[in-house]
Every structure is written in C-alpha cells, then in structure tokens.
C-alpha cells in the first residue's frame, strides 16, 4: 500500500491489518514499512510462514 498522506500512520496500519485478516482469514501476519526508489514510504503485509521441509535457508 503506498503511503497515503490523507491517513494518519496508526490508521494506515489498522486498515492494512484489517484488510489482511479479511483476505487471508487469519491473524498471523506482520506489517513492514518499505521505501520506494523515489524515497517515498509505504507498508506491506507479510504472512508468517514456517518451512516444514527441514531445509536450511
């Protein structure tokens, strides 16, 4: 989600969290801040996942 200057940062996080729950149906996600090449910032939703194959990263 691009950084929307019309929403307070706390409201942006809550909005993204709500959308992630609605889309995935579960609560195990993280919000991270990303920086665009032009210096702008935004947020992304990242799901918690576990590698159950036992492979090394």
Buried (B, 14 or more C-beta within 10 A) or exposed (E): BEBEEEEEEEEBBEBBBEEBBEEEEEEEBEBEEEEEEEEEEBBEBEEEEEEEEEEEE
